[in-house]
């Protein structure tokens, strides 16, 4: 039995979903006989690049009447079955060398045996070596009239500009939730599978907009839903999507300021066999969805944005951390405790204000509240002015990444350090004196200040010292809840 994504692969242009901008342009080019000699299809996996490439091969060789491809003539049928002699499909991942491209260059000179054009589809073209691309360039620049090249890639940035400039480029898009859900429901109905709307939406969300991934997930569930409808929890378990649910549960713990429970949650991920990188990716994805949904509804998205930035920073620190889970744990503590402190402060202010208003008249209350505000401003004004700002997530990540590119051990040391912007200088706090010596070495200082200048667009002084024993003990106590 065929896999569902193969069974329901579009056989005509009008069956392709979600890529109207590509289909419309190709159809008009065919109608006006203005077809190019080379096309480059780029975009994420499972959105129809190879499918549309085969449909284009059908269209140029179709001998049926009406719209092309007709899907029923002999040439269309042979292409659908993979038997058409003038369609050559090459997987660049396994045929990436110069010899394969030279062989292609030699054979392309021969006229097609059956069809009107000899079509070459090269999938994952970015995998070709530099020499192979060079061998292909001359043929792309002056191709025989009977030839057509179609390249497909998921990583367009790896394709040389010299190749891109010789092709007509089309960018394929991921499907939105509604379109992918409709596809899943349509196939389930045709296959007589009992699928609830909730599970159909789960599949669509988990596919990330990839039509093929959604169909593969439905295929995976098909043996369980031929007779009875599957419930949501069972679908999550069968599709191994527990990590996505884990991300949602973890975010709820953070919002509730449950620091201890959130730390325990992270510690238990390893026991469940969950990769921390994958978990963080799901957390960031869930926070992103929350930000977008909140903004659409006119709500306050500050917390979700702040959490997203902090976990993006933690993602960059994972590879350098001596304890893999430590960046997530530190981010968890910061997010929980910062919000908790702010909440307590707000509650205290509200209580004071209510107390004053209840004890005196409205006019006296207003004067008293103004007096408290002035006293607070005065006390703040009398305090010594010291600018102490933790580096933003983006700047910290850029700093650590920039140093790591040229000195990985030094980058790893910085990733596990506390970094602040204090009084016009970047101050680095480390655990041991030996680390101070390493960071203060002439070569390290030169590299660090060079990276800082690039980030701040001005010269920034670097200072480094050991954390005080009391500060260090307090930080360790906060992480491990030691009194």
PEZI-V737112 format. One record per backbone hydrogen bond with DSSP energy under -1.0 kcal/mol. CO is the residue of the C=O (numbers start at 1). NH is the residue of the N-H. If there is no record, write none. Layout:
BEGIN
co = (CO:CO)
nh = (NH:NH)
END
This chain:
BEGIN
co = (3:4:6:12:13:19:20:22:23:24:25:26:27:28:29:37:38:39:40:41:42:46:46:48:49:50:51:52:53:54:55:56:73:74:75:76:77:78:84:86:88:90:91:91:96:97:98:99:100:101:102:103:104:107:118:119:120:121:122:123:124:125:129:130:131:132:133:136:137:138:144:146:148:149:150:151:152:153:155:156:160:160:161:163:164:168:170:176:177:178:179:180:181:182:183:184:185:186:187:188:193:196:197:198:199:200:201:202:203:207:209:210:211:212:213:214:215:216:217:218:221:225:231:232:233:234:235:236:241:241:242:243:244:245:246:247:248:249:250:251:252:253:254:257:258:259:260:261:262:263:264:266:268:269:270:275:276:277:278:279:280:281:282:283:284:285:286:287:288:289:290:291:292:293:294:295:301:302:303:304:305:306:307:308:309:310:311:312:313:314:317:323:325:326:327:328:329:330:331:332:333:334:335:336:337:338:339:340:341:342:343:344:345:346:347:348:349:350:351:352:353:354:355:356:361:362:363:364:365:366:367:368:369:370:371:372:373:374:375:376:377:378:387:389:392:393:394:395:396:397:398:399:400:401:403:407:408:409:410:411:412:414:418:420:421:422:425:426:427:428:429:430:432:433:434:435:436:441:442:443:444:445:446:447:448:449:450:451:452:453:461:463:465:468:469:470:471:472:473:474:475:476:477:477)
nh = (7:8:9:15:16:23:24:26:27:28:29:30:31:32:34:149:168:151:170:153:172:211:212:52:53:54:55:56:57:58:59:60:77:78:79:80:81:83:87:119:121:123:94:95:129:101:102:103:104:105:106:107:108:110:148:88:150:90:152:92:127:128:133:134:135:136:137:140:141:142:147:118:120:39:122:41:125:43:158:159:163:164:165:166:167:40:42:180:181:182:183:184:185:186:187:188:189:190:191:193:195:200:201:202:203:204:205:206:207:210:175:214:215:216:217:218:219:220:221:222:224:194:235:236:237:238:239:241:244:245:246:247:248:249:250:251:252:253:254:255:256:258:257:259:262:263:264:265:266:267:268:269:272:274:273:279:280:281:282:283:284:285:286:287:288:289:290:291:292:293:294:295:296:297:299:298:305:306:307:308:309:310:311:312:313:314:315:316:317:318:321:326:329:330:331:332:333:334:335:336:337:338:339:340:341:342:343:344:345:346:347:348:349:350:351:352:353:354:355:356:357:358:359:360:365:366:367:368:369:370:371:372:373:374:375:376:377:378:379:380:381:382:423:421:396:397:398:399:400:401:402:403:404:405:407:411:412:413:414:415:416:417:429:427:389:425:422:463:420:465:418:467:436:437:438:439:440:445:446:447:448:449:450:451:452:453:454:455:456:457:426:428:430:472:473:474:475:476:477:478:479:480:481:482)
END
